[in-house]
């Protein structure tokens, strides 16, 4: 299997006043193409810092990070911006869609920052991505006319549109009710089945059951890294939920 | 990221907040409109004054006997008679920058025709005078060189004199009027020039050969004044230098003697008057410029609010691949769009307001193309200048913090 992410002894220190906070104290792992990895940890465990590092928003103090074979640590801000644009799809807890903007325009956004896409190619890709998340009939709905689940689907479509090496989800179900959470999980599992590499950062242990591998962080170190031998199907869980009253 | 995309993003962001965009624009609209209107009014009055002056002959030079009076020194009678016919002839023949030269002697008396009489002034001149002062003959003809040589009692009269003396509408040409005790045959009537900018009636005069006025009315041989016209307004100073040299030589003045004559030009008068209106224009434009500045500060204020309000949007754009300079460009384009659109509307309003002033208040206006261009350029620069800091602030945001900003 092709290696998408390789972390080698990543350290990240922050200076807060006179003290140095060690957010990451030597984290190493590799993620192969097509894995669905949950990264778990309580708040303060360093998972946000790890996510920022994986997302090329932050650079480690020490250690090496290779994303799709490219060394990230020595890159400058602009190079990392371009790298994010081409290789990473972000899904945030609070969707972060542009207000008063249609689904299609929201999804097009990453491609707006990629000059190699023409306007028509952009639109084509955006429609494709929205169809992939099951919103083919809501292309022109504006963000304020959609439910939370729909908004998160748009956000996922936006993460897919640039055909990224890895999708980074940050508590992507955190703002959703149980049913909608499972619907979104079903979508992630479908993407996983289609061969996408997904990293899902969460503090909800339940989600780990639906991923192929689970990494747990504590105090800036990895405490466990286990392959999930028994992946549950989110679709089954969804089916077992009590029917919503119409 | 290419410019078209940035432009699209900026337009989209502005259209999401139309009312706010419009209110911000209003400051620029009012600023640009007032700059254009004020400049139009200022330039308009300047032009109308210049037009009046050139009507009088803007390249006119007047030479008077006697130097500048200083310290109350009494002038000798000799001094007042320093201009002679020879000076006139030398100016005519030796100068390069002077086109027309005329002597001028004048006398104010009653002019009488039949039962009517009016106080007026006779100007004794030669044929150049009409060209210098831009008088035209409306009816009849000019007197001739022969009339000058023979000191003939012929004259041209101005429209005001015609109105006073020929009340029953008969044709004055060929009639004989009396000026004081001397009878003059009218050979022509001058075209009306109306009042000049100092409120003097330019039609209240009689023009006669200078020899006639010298010999038959004043009984003098010197000239009271010499009037000339320079090649053009631009050559006035050169012409004055030439004339000064000739007169000093003719009057045998030593190097350290003061001039025994004084030269004034219409250009001085015109530059004095236009400098007054120029100052007025500058003052008006300055006041209007301040409102443009206030409009610019309005843009800055709104852009700051907008950047803070859209911190998460900026964070998102950065996480999906926008570079600092993309964000900077986006916000700059937004503020330039506000100021340029406001500027365009302001130009329309400004020109409109100037026309209203012109029509409603009958005030002369002149919309100078450069003033439109200038205020437009200034407001584009305003957009860049006042948009820069907020845009810079946006571009410097840390995406990690911005995306989680509440």
Boltz contact constraints between the chains, C-beta under 6 A:
constraints:
  - contact:
      token1: [A, 52]
      token2: [B, 400]
      max_distance: 6.0
  - contact:
      token1: [A, 57]
      token2: [B, 399]
      max_distance: 6.0
  - contact:
      token1: [A, 57]
      token2: [B, 400]
      max_distance: 6.0
  - contact:
      token1: [A, 78]
      token2: [B, 323]
      max_distance: 6.0
  - contact:
      token1: [A, 81]
      token2: [B, 321]
      max_distance: 6.0
  - contact:
      token1: [A, 81]
      token2: [B, 323]
      max_distance: 6.0
  - contact:
      token1: [A, 84]
      token2: [B, 321]
      max_distance: 6.0
  - contact:
      token1: [A, 85]
      token2: [B, 321]
      max_distance: 6.0
  - contact:
      token1: [A, 90]
      token2: [B, 319]
      max_distance: 6.0
  - contact:
      token1: [A, 96]
      token2: [B, 316]
      max_distance: 6.0
  - contact:
      token1: [A, 100]
      token2: [B, 16]
      max_distance: 6.0
  - contact:
      token1: [A, 110]
      token2: [B, 320]
      max_distance: 6.0
  - contact:
      token1: [A, 110]
      token2: [B, 321]
      max_distance: 6.0
  - contact:
      token1: [A, 112]
      token2: [B, 5]
      max_distance: 6.0
  - contact:
      token1: [A, 113]
      token2: [B, 1]
      max_distance: 6.0
  - contact:
      token1: [A, 113]
      token2: [B, 321]
      max_distance: 6.0
  - contact:
      token1: [A, 113]
      token2: [B, 322]
      max_distance: 6.0
  - contact:
      token1: [A, 115]
      token2: [B, 2]
      max_distance: 6.0
